[in-house]
Amino acid sequence: MHDEIVLNPNKLVQYLDKPARDFTRKDIVKFIEENDVRNVNFRYVAGDGRLKTLNFVINSKKHLDHILATGERVDGSNLFSYIPASSSDLYVIPRYRTAFLNPFTDTPTVELLCSYYTSAGKPLESAPEYVISRAFQLLKERTGYELEMLGELEYYLISDIDTIYPIVEQKGYHESSPFSKWEAIRRETMQAISEMGGQIKYGHAEVGNIVQDDRAMVQHEIEFLPMPAPEAADHLVLAKWAIREITYNYGMEVSFAPKIIVGHAGSGLHIHCRLVKEGKNAMVDNEGLSDVARKLIAGFLTLAPSLTAFGNTVPTSFLRLVPHQEAPTSICWGDRNRSVLVRVPLGWVGVGNMAKSANPMEPADKGEYMNAQTVELRSPDGSANAHQLMAGLCVAALYGLEYPDALKIARDLYVSVDASTVKELRQLPASCYEAGEILLKDRDIYEKYGIFPAGMIEKLAQDLKAHNDKGMSEKLYGNEGALKEVVKKFFHCG
């Protein structure tokens, strides 16, 4: 437990000298009392996947204790499109383990993520945090495995052009300042996310460098560490909020849109996954990639077309998912192959002690680290509703682990070449409309065990089909003005 506290950037963890998962109401009150905190904010994710806010000024200790214990009322019909105004009252109840000190406010403010409850005091079954928690727990109950995930969050920062060290288009990958722009903003953002409880692996400049209309658009990526799926989804939502908040404070614009200029690198939200049991990574065995991992991959590939309904929710998603790019279109998997839908990246398997080789004077490291092998789903993008997407991946994992022919599917869909050259492979949907139709066809899988409520699947499909974008890419091909209008409409999605 000591290792979880030392160097932990969450100020409540440091002050209370305990990990966040052990926070109690009494702990929150203690921190507020002893650190001159004047405000409390409740934060909760709505149906659009964005963070919503309720601000409190603390009037007294009794008042503080009351709001932490009982939560508050909100209008669910304005937070979820499928909740009628006639019965829309909901409760939002804070989860103490999510508490952090707001890194942006001048007045000290404690933030807490909340869960939704109905008028009867029961969890709202269609709430994002409930759906993913239910999916995560069901997978664990039925298989014994916990599904850990991490997101690779890509985004563009937009600013005036720097004439001293101009950027080079499509040459930004891992570039350093001053040749890449706004590294300092990325570092500031990473620090803020960490103070909120987000577990970050690293950040770097990405490939995308675009110059257009006297503006420079520079692509960045922040990648997280593997966490249980519900926490991974929370961290992504908080990260987007932090990135927007900091960028806005600098008078700049940020976009998580899957495509902002046709012909240039789009922004994805690659999701890495691993199954863990009893503290060990089940993705590898003595032979390399395990059968458990192959079944997981089979589940992802089988449900890949309908998973786009959660991971690719705007028409410009399908300007990114085009052949002969690093974004996938064919349903297959492979090792270290960036054209496939599910990629098996390097996992430090069978490579010995490289640190000893690089540092000859260092004694051999005998530390016990969990194997880092993951599999990476490369289709989602920044338009995704993180909680719905990761809940869908839990469903797909369960499907693969329980499907009798999963290993055969994995064998048949493995490719070692450019996936776009393999003609017989199934393809991902080419529009939101098609994704909505496929989601309805697969709805029994997602609604099984009550994970996704029926009304939720129905409304998601309805919203996707309402874009009426079937064949959009072909219709707008070569029409630069029309493409710009579509991109502009969804520039701030997600």
C-alpha positions in Angstrom: 0.0 0.0 0.0 2.9 2.3 0.7 4.0 2.1 -2.9 0.5 3.4 -4.0 1.0 6.6 -2.0 4.6 7.5 -2.5 4.8 9.9 -5.6 1.1 9.7 -6.1 0.1 13.1 -7.6 -3.5 13.0 -6.2 -3.3 15.6 -3.4 -6.0 13.8 -1.3 -4.1 10.5 -1.5 -0.9 12.3 -0.3 -2.7 14.2 2.5 -4.9 11.4 3.8 -2.0 8.8 3.4 -4.3 6.2 1.9 -5.2 5.0 -1.6 -8.2 6.6 -3.2 -10.2 3.3 -3.2 -10.2 3.5 0.6 -11.6 7.1 0.8 -14.6 7.5 3.1 -17.0 10.4 3.6 -15.2 11.3 6.8 -11.9 11.5 4.9 -13.3 13.9 2.4 -14.7 16.1 5.1 -11.3 16.0 6.9 -9.4 17.1 3.8 -11.9 19.9 3.1 -11.8 21.2 6.7 -8.0 21.1 7.0 -7.1 22.5 3.6 -9.4 25.6 3.4 -11.6 24.1 0.6 -14.5 26.3 -0.2 -16.3 24.5 -3.0 -17.4 21.0 -4.0 -18.3 20.0 -7.6 -20.3 16.9 -8.5 -19.3 15.6 -12.0 -21.3 12.9 -13.9 -21.3 11.6 -17.5 -24.4 12.1 -19.5 -25.8 10.3 -22.5 -23.5 12.2 -24.8 -20.4 10.9 -23.1 -19.4 14.3 -21.8 -18.8 15.4 -18.2 -21.6 17.5 -16.6 -21.2 19.7 -13.5 -23.1 20.7 -10.3 -21.4 23.4 -8.2 -21.7 23.7 -4.4 -20.5 26.4 -2.1 -19.9 24.9 1.3 -22.1 26.6 3.9 -21.2 24.6 7.0 -19.8 21.3 8.0 -23.4 20.0 8.4 -24.2 21.1 4.9 -21.1 19.5 3.5 -21.8 16.2 5.3 -25.4 16.3 4.0 -24.5 16.7 0.3 -21.8 14.0 0.5 -24.2 11.6 2.2 -27.4 12.2 0.2 -26.3 13.7 -3.2 -28.6 15.9 -5.2 -31.5 15.9 -7.7 -31.0 16.4 -11.4 -33.2 16.5 -14.5 -32.5 13.2 -16.3 -34.5 14.2 -19.4 -31.9 16.8 -20.2 -29.0 14.4 -19.6 -30.4 11.3 -21.4 -32.4 11.5 -24.6 -34.3 8.3 -23.8 -35.6 9.5 -20.4 -39.1 11.2 -20.7 -39.7 14.6 -19.0 -42.7 13.2 -17.2 -40.5 11.0 -15.0 -37.1 12.6 -15.3 -36.0 13.2 -11.7 -32.8 11.4 -10.8 -30.3 11.4 -7.9 -26.6 11.9 -8.4 -24.6 10.3 -5.6 -20.8 11.0 -5.2 -18.3 8.1 -5.3 -15.8 9.0 -2.6 -13.0 7.0 -4.2 -13.0 9.4 -7.2 -12.3 12.6 -5.2 -9.6 15.0 -6.3 -8.6 18.6 -5.9 -9.5 20.6 -9.0 -6.2 21.7 -10.6 -7.8 24.7 -12.5 -9.7 26.7 -9.9 -8.4 29.7 -8.0 -10.6 28.8 -5.0 -9.8 25.3 -3.6 -12.4 22.9 -4.9 -12.9 19.2 -4.4 -14.4 17.2 -7.3 -16.2 13.9 -7.1 -17.6 11.7 -9.8 -21.2 10.5 -9.3 -23.5 7.6 -10.0 -27.1 8.0 -11.0 -30.0 6.6 -9.0 -33.7 6.5 -9.8 -36.6 8.0 -7.8 -36.8 4.6 -6.0 -33.2 4.8 -4.9 -32.0 2.1 -7.4 -29.1 2.4 -9.7 -30.1 3.8 -13.1 -29.5 0.8 -15.4 -28.9 2.9 -18.5 -26.3 5.2 -16.8 -22.9 5.0 -18.4 -21.1 4.1 -15.2 -23.6 1.4 -14.3 -23.6 -0.2 -17.8 -19.8 -0.6 -17.8 -19.7 -1.8 -14.1 -22.3 -4.4 -14.8 -20.5 -5.6 -17.9 -17.1 -5.7 -16.1 -18.6 -7.6 -13.1 -20.5 -10.1 -15.2 -17.4 -11.0 -17.2 -15.5 -11.5 -14.0 -18.3 -13.6 -12.4 -18.7 -15.9 -15.5 -15.0 -16.3 -16.4 -12.9 -15.3 -13.4 -11.1 -12.7 -15.6 -10.9 -8.9 -15.1 -10.7 -6.9 -18.3 -8.1 -4.1 -18.0 -8.0 -1.4 -20.7 -6.0 1.6 -21.6 -6.8 4.3 -24.2 -4.5 6.0 -26.6 -6.1 9.5 -26.8 -5.1 11.3 -30.0 -6.0 15.0 -30.6 -5.0 18.1 -32.6 -4.0 21.4 -31.1 -4.7 24.3 -33.4 -2.7 27.6 -33.3 -1.1 30.3 -35.4 1.9 29.2 -37.6 5.4 29.4 -36.1 7.7 30.8 -38.8 10.9 30.1 -36.9 10.6 26.4 -36.6 7.8 25.5 -39.1 6.2 22.0 -38.8 6.6 19.5 -41.6 3.3 17.9 -42.7 2.8 14.2 -41.8 6.2 14.2 -40.0 5.4 14.8 -36.4 5.8 11.4 -34.8 7.7 11.7 -31.5 9.1 15.0 -32.6 10.5 17.3 -29.9 10.0 20.9 -29.2 10.5 23.4 -30.9 10.1 21.3 -34.1 6.9 20.0 -32.6 4.5 22.5 -31.0 2.9 22.7 -27.6 4.9 20.0 -25.8 4.7 22.2 -22.6 0.9 22.3 -22.8 0.8 18.5 -23.2 3.0 18.1 -20.1 0.8 20.5 -18.1 -2.2 18.5 -19.2 -0.7 15.2 -18.2 0.1 16.6 -14.8 -3.5 17.8 -14.3 -4.9 14.4 -15.4 -2.6 12.6 -13.0 -3.7 14.8 -10.1 -7.3 13.8 -10.9 -6.4 10.1 -10.5 -5.7 9.3 -14.1 -2.9 6.7 -14.6 -0.8 7.9 -17.5 1.8 5.9 -19.3 3.3 8.6 -21.5 2.6 11.4 -23.9 4.2 12.3 -27.2 3.8 14.2 -30.5 1.9 12.1 -33.2 2.3 11.9 -36.9 -0.2 14.6 -37.9 1.1 18.0 -38.8 -1.2 20.1 -40.9 -0.8 23.7 -42.3 -4.0 25.3 -43.6 -5.4 28.8 -43.8 -2.6 30.3 -41.7 -3.1 27.8 -39.0 -0.9 25.0 -37.7 -2.7 21.8 -36.5 -0.4 19.6 -34.5 -1.3 16.1 -33.3 -0.6 14.8 -29.8 -1.2 11.6 -28.0 -1.6 10.7 -24.3 -1.6 7.0 -23.5 -2.8 5.6 -20.2 -1.8 2.6 -18.1 -4.0 -0.5 -17.9 -6.8 -0.2 -15.4 -10.1 -2.1 -14.8 -12.5 -1.1 -17.5 -14.8 1.2 -15.4 -11.8 3.2 -14.2 -10.3 3.4 -17.7 -13.5 4.9 -19.0 -13.6 7.5 -16.2 -10.0 8.5 -16.9 -10.7 9.1 -20.6 -13.7 11.4 -19.9 -11.7 13.4 -17.3 -8.7 13.6 -19.7 -10.8 15.1 -22.4 -12.2 17.7 -20.0 -8.7 18.6 -18.8 -7.3 18.9 -22.3 -10.1 21.2 -23.4 -9.9 23.2 -20.1 -6.2 23.9 -20.4 -6.2 24.5 -24.2 -9.0 27.0 -23.8 -7.1 28.8 -21.1 -4.3 29.3 -23.6 -6.7 30.7 -26.1 -6.3 27.7 -28.4 -8.6 25.1 -30.0 -8.5 21.3 -29.6 -10.2 18.6 -31.6 -10.7 14.9 -30.9 -12.5 14.5 -34.2 -11.6 11.4 -36.2 -10.8 13.5 -39.3 -10.2 17.2 -39.5 -8.6 17.4 -43.0 -9.2 14.7 -45.6 -5.9 13.3 -46.8 -4.1 13.9 -43.4 -3.7 11.7 -40.4 -6.9 11.2 -38.4 -7.2 10.8 -34.7 -8.0 7.5 -33.2 -8.8 6.2 -29.8 -7.0 2.8 -29.9 -8.0 0.6 -26.9 -5.4 -1.9 -25.5 -6.9 -4.8 -23.5 -5.6 -7.6 -21.3 -7.3 -10.2 -19.2 -6.0 -10.5 -15.7 -6.6 -13.3 -13.1 -5.2 -13.4 -9.6 -2.7 -10.6 -10.4 -1.3 -12.3 -13.5 -1.7 -11.4 -17.2 -3.6 -14.2 -18.9 -2.6 -13.0 -22.4 0.6 -15.0 -22.5 1.8 -18.5 -21.6 5.0 -20.5 -22.2 4.2 -20.7 -25.9 3.7 -16.9 -26.3 0.2 -15.5 -27.0 -2.3 -17.7 -25.0 -5.5 -19.3 -26.1 -7.3 -17.0 -23.7 -5.9 -14.0 -25.7 -6.9 -15.6 -29.0 -10.5 -16.1 -27.7 -10.6 -12.5 -26.6 -9.5 -11.5 -30.1 -12.1 -13.7 -31.7 -14.8 -12.0 -29.6 -13.6 -8.6 -30.7 -13.5 -9.6 -34.4 -16.9 -11.3 -34.3 -18.6 -8.2 -32.8 -16.4 -5.6 -34.5 -19.1 -4.3 -36.9 -21.6 -3.6 -34.1 -18.8 -2.3 -31.8 -18.4 0.6 -34.3 -21.8 1.8 -33.0 -20.1 2.7 -29.7 -16.6 3.6 -31.0 -17.3 5.5 -34.2 -20.4 7.7 -33.7 -20.1 10.6 -36.2 -20.0 10.5 -40.1 -16.4 11.7 -40.1 -15.5 8.5 -38.3 -15.8 6.8 -41.7 -13.6 9.3 -43.5 -10.8 7.9 -41.2 -11.7 4.3 -41.6 -10.6 4.0 -45.3 -8.4 1.5 -47.1 -4.6 1.8 -47.3 -4.3 3.9 -44.1 -3.2 2.9 -40.6 -6.9 3.0 -39.6 -8.4 -0.5 -40.3 -11.3 -1.5 -42.5 -10.8 -5.3 -42.8 -11.9 -7.5 -39.9 -8.7 -9.5 -39.0 -5.8 -9.5 -36.6 -2.0 -9.8 -36.7 1.3 -9.2 -34.9 2.7 -5.7 -34.9 0.7 -5.0 -38.1 -0.9 -1.6 -38.2 -3.3 -2.3 -41.0 -5.2 -4.9 -39.0 -8.3 -4.3 -36.8 -6.8 -6.0 -33.7 -3.0 -5.7 -33.4 -0.7 -7.7 -31.0 2.0 -5.2 -30.1 5.4 -6.0 -28.6 4.9 -7.4 -25.1 8.4 -7.8 -23.7 8.1 -11.6 -24.1 11.3 -13.6 -24.4 13.6 -10.6 -24.7 15.7 -11.0 -21.5 17.0 -8.2 -19.4 17.5 -5.4 -21.9 18.1 -2.8 -19.1 21.2 -4.8 -18.0 22.5 -4.8 -21.6 22.0 -1.0 -21.9 23.5 -0.4 -18.5 26.4 -2.9 -18.0 27.3 -1.6 -14.5 23.7 -2.2 -13.3 23.0 -5.5 -11.4 20.5 -7.8 -13.1 16.9 -6.8 -12.3 15.1 -9.6 -10.5 11.9 -7.5 -10.0 8.6 -9.2 -10.5 6.6 -7.1 -13.1 3.3 -8.1 -14.6 3.8 -9.0 -18.2 2.8 -6.1 -20.4 1.3 -8.0 -23.3 -2.0 -6.5 -24.6 -4.1 -6.6 -27.8 -5.1 -3.4 -29.4 -8.4 -2.6 -31.1 -7.6 0.1 -33.6 -11.0 1.2 -35.0 -12.4 3.5 -32.3 -11.9 7.2 -32.4 -12.5 10.3 -30.2 -16.2 10.4 -31.0 -16.7 7.3 -28.9 -18.7 7.3 -25.7 -16.0 5.7 -23.5 -18.2 3.9 -21.1 -20.5 2.4 -23.7 -17.5 1.4 -25.9 -15.6 -0.3 -23.0 -18.8 -2.0 -21.8 -19.3 -3.3 -25.4 -15.7 -4.6 -25.3 -16.5 -6.5 -22.0 -19.5 -8.0 -23.8 -17.3 -9.0 -26.8 -14.7 -10.5 -24.4 -17.3 -12.6 -22.7 -18.7 -13.7 -26.1 -15.2 -14.8 -27.2 -14.3 -16.6 -24.0 -17.6 -18.6 -24.1 -18.0 -19.2 -27.8 -17.0 -22.8 -28.7 -15.4 -22.0 -32.1 -13.5 -18.9 -30.9 -10.0 -20.4 -31.5 -11.0 -21.4 -35.0 -12.2 -17.9 -35.7 -8.8 -16.6 -34.4 -6.9 -19.0 -36.7 -9.0 -18.1 -39.8 -8.8 -14.3 -39.3 -5.0 -14.0 -38.7 -3.1 -12.2 -41.4 0.6 -11.5 -41.7 0.4 -9.1 -44.7 -1.3 -5.7 -45.4 -4.9 -6.5 -44.5 -6.3 -4.3 -47.2 -4.9 -6.7 -49.9 -6.8 -9.7 -48.5 -10.0 -9.7 -50.6 -12.2 -12.3 -48.7 -12.1 -10.5 -45.3 -15.3 -9.0 -43.9 -15.3 -5.2 -43.8 -16.3 -2.8 -41.1 -19.4 -0.6 -41.7 -18.8 2.3 -43.9 -21.2 4.7 -42.2 -23.0 5.5 -39.0 -26.2 4.3 -40.7 -24.8 0.9 -41.3 -23.3 0.7 -37.8 -26.8 1.4 -36.4 -28.4 -1.3 -38.5 -25.8 -3.9 -37.4 -26.1 -2.9 -33.8 -29.8 -3.8 -34.0 -29.0 -7.2 -35.5 -26.6 -7.9 -32.7 -28.7 -6.4 -29.9 -29.5 -9.8 -28.3 -25.8 -10.2 -27.5 -25.5 -6.8 -25.9 -28.8 -7.0 -24.0 -28.1 -10.5 -22.7 -27.9 -10.6 -18.9 -29.4 -7.1 -18.9 -26.0 -5.4 -19.6 -27.3 -2.9 -22.1 -31.0 -1.9 -21.6 -33.2 -2.5 -24.6 -34.2 1.1 -24.8 -30.6 2.3 -24.8 -29.7 0.1 -27.8 -32.8 1.2 -29.7 -31.9 4.9 -29.1 -28.3 4.5 -30.0 -29.2 2.8 -33.3 -31.8 5.5 -34.0 -29.3 8.3 -33.4 -26.7 6.7 -35.6 -29.1 6.1 -38.5 -30.4 9.7 -38.1 -27.1 10.9 -39.6 -28.3 9.5 -42.9 -24.7 9.2 -44.0 -24.9 5.9 -46.0 -22.6 6.3 -49.0 -21.4 9.7 -47.8 -17.8 9.2 -48.7 -18.6 8.3 -52.3 -21.1 11.1 -52.7 -18.7 13.8 -51.4 -15.6 12.5 -53.0 -13.8 15.4 -54.7 -16.2 18.0 -53.2 -13.8 19.8 -50.9 -16.4 22.4 -49.8 -19.0 19.8 -48.8 -16.4 17.8 -47.0 -15.2 20.8 -45.0 -18.8 21.5 -43.9 -19.2 17.9 -42.6 -15.8 18.1 -40.8 -16.8 21.5 -39.3 -20.1 20.1 -38.0 -18.3 17.3 -36.0 -15.1 19.2 -35.1 -15.9 19.2 -31.4 -17.4 15.7 -31.1 -16.7 13.4 -28.2 
